[in-house]
Amino acid sequence: MSFLEQHKSYIVLTIWALVFLLSSIDVAAKSRQPISESEIRERRNQCYADIESGLWGQQCKSSKIAKENCALNCLSPTCYQLVYESDPLEEGEKDYIRSQEYKYCMHKVSLGESLDGIRGAFD
């Protein structure tokens, strides 16, 4: 009797288990919850604490705006790079459009969605 004949039921069971596992991963990915405001707030507070402790270096403690740019980078390096890295916030600047793009980016990242179209989405 060949190996396949001896282990046919085991092989079939393994294949079904793999199919089930892969389909459940796909369903879980599609049903992920978007990041909540409270989760963002918790992460932001942790970033500020890390900055204050010196974990992000002295440059992040040099001014209020430097701290804010570092906190945005800490909170979501991907979204910071996409929205702010090429033109960081400056002292006294309130950029509501980029703020909305950043939040939208974090929402899309939390769902595992494409980040195409983030820049300019709120112009």
C-alpha positions in Angstrom: 0.0 0.0 0.0 1.4 3.4 -1.0 1.9 6.4 1.4 -1.0 8.3 -0.2 -3.3 5.3 0.3 -2.3 4.9 3.9 -2.7 8.6 4.8 -5.5 9.6 2.5 -7.9 10.6 5.3 -5.1 12.6 7.0 -4.2 14.4 3.8 -7.9 15.2 3.1 -8.4 16.5 6.6 -5.2 18.6 6.4 -6.4 20.1 3.1 -9.8 21.0 4.6 -8.2 22.5 7.6 -6.0 24.7 5.4 -8.9 25.8 3.3 -10.9 26.7 6.5 -7.9 28.5 8.0 -7.3 30.6 4.8 -11.0 31.4 4.4 -11.3 32.5 8.1 -8.2 34.7 7.7 -9.8 36.4 4.7 -13.0 37.0 6.6 -11.2 38.3 9.6 -9.2 40.8 7.4 -12.4 42.1 5.8 -14.3 42.5 9.1 -11.5 44.3 11.0 -12.7 47.2 13.2 -11.4 50.6 12.3 -9.2 52.3 14.8 -11.3 54.1 17.4 -10.8 57.7 18.7 -10.1 56.3 22.2 -7.4 54.0 20.8 -5.8 56.9 18.9 -5.9 58.9 22.2 -4.2 56.1 24.1 -1.5 55.7 21.5 -1.0 59.4 21.3 -0.6 59.7 25.1 1.9 56.8 25.0 3.9 58.6 22.2 4.0 61.8 24.3 5.2 59.9 27.3 7.9 58.2 25.1 9.0 61.6 23.8 9.1 63.1 27.3 11.2 60.2 28.5 13.8 60.9 25.8 13.1 57.8 23.8 12.7 59.9 20.6 15.8 62.0 21.2 16.3 65.6 22.4 15.2 67.0 19.0 11.7 65.9 19.8 11.7 67.9 23.0 13.2 71.1 21.6 9.8 72.8 21.0 6.1 72.2 21.1 5.9 71.8 17.3 8.9 69.4 17.2 7.1 67.3 19.9 3.9 67.3 17.8 5.7 66.2 14.7 7.4 63.5 16.6 4.1 62.4 18.2 2.5 62.2 14.7 5.4 60.1 13.5 5.3 57.9 16.5 1.5 57.4 16.2 1.7 56.2 12.6 5.0 56.3 10.8 3.3 55.3 7.5 0.8 58.1 7.7 3.3 60.7 8.9 5.5 59.8 5.9 2.6 60.1 3.5 1.1 63.4 4.9 3.7 65.3 6.9 7.3 64.1 6.2 8.0 66.3 3.2 6.5 69.4 4.9 6.4 69.0 8.7 4.2 71.3 10.8 5.7 74.7 11.7 5.3 76.8 14.8 1.8 78.2 14.9 0.5 76.2 11.9 -2.9 74.7 12.0 -3.4 72.5 9.0 -6.9 71.1 9.2 -6.8 69.5 5.7 -3.6 67.5 6.4 -5.0 66.6 9.9 -8.1 65.1 8.2 -5.8 63.3 5.6 -3.8 61.9 8.5 -6.9 60.6 10.4 -8.2 59.1 7.1 -4.9 57.4 6.6 -4.9 55.9 10.1 -8.4 54.7 9.5 -7.4 53.0 6.2 -4.2 51.5 7.7 -6.3 50.0 10.6 -8.5 48.3 8.0 -5.6 47.1 5.9 -6.8 49.2 2.9 -4.9 50.9 0.2 -3.5 54.3 0.9 -4.0 55.5 -2.6 -5.8 58.8 -2.8 -5.1 60.0 0.8 -3.2 63.1 -0.3 -5.7 65.5 -1.7 -8.7 63.6 -0.4 -9.9 66.7 1.5 -8.9 69.5 -0.8 
